């Protein structure tokens, strides 16, 4: 197998987050409706007409263009521009597993004219990196949840295992011989820790190179957004082992979950809008109300469903997003405590 040296953020600042890129087309999927329900139950405030932006709003996307984060941001930006009466301009600032864009957002003037989209990886980064130039809790304020999407576990067809159970058995019999590629190792670290197996992580800058090397047989496993991998699964270039959600997907009822072999395994990608800490409450409430309202639109829901984004999370209460950040970070901290898998 082809192996690469472990890369840190400092050694490879262009390292891109792979939890969401390259949107394709697929029937709508219930990525996490059950999770969104019961987060806190409190309705978000109605839009406050008291604040109006006085110039264009910059919407930072810490990931490359054309991915799910980018599509989500541009979808929200278009409608938000109409609602607020000012252009909302999307600015892609990818790199370092989403940390570059998040730092830019954290350092922006907190006046409502700069917002950004963050996702699960930022909660994970708070645990996996010893040092970050920003703190997701201290330097950023959650504005509004947007949605969730599922992850899948895939392998190249040359591997001898046809299921997660066979993967675990093979990895235990061949410690260190199975490798895993991708820009983030968190889903792998959960598998390693929960199943007690030794799998080698091979860092990549993005999902595109990961997929290419997996198709070529240089790496064995990867996790990523369903939409990104399904075209290659359909052509037989990759094999779909399982989905990362707690329950099977309605769109793929025959595909087992990782949890069926590793009880308790459950990963979905959440997305949310954040602003710099110190942004006045009336501004946050206006933005939250407008985003919550536009995410109710049937046209937007249908568009995002094609991208496997379930928008039920967007209608959760005001505490839903900070609660998800906290729970994601705490779970990642438990993984790091057991593996010592810091990235810097």
DAKA-V953090 format. One line per field, one symbol per residue. burial: + if it has 9 or more other C-alpha atoms within 8 Angstrom, else -. A space follows every 50 residues. Layout:
burial: ???
This chain:
burial: --------+--+-++++++++++---+++++++--++-++---++-++-- --+--+++++++++-+++++++++++++++++---+++++-+++++++++ +++-++---+-+++++++++++++++++++---+++--++++++++++++ +++++++------+-+++-+++--+++++++++++-+++++++---++++ +++++++-+++-+++-+++++++++++++--++---++++++++++-++- ----+++++--+--+++++++++++++-++-+++++++++++-+++---+ ++-++++++++++++++++++-+-++-+++-++-++-----+--
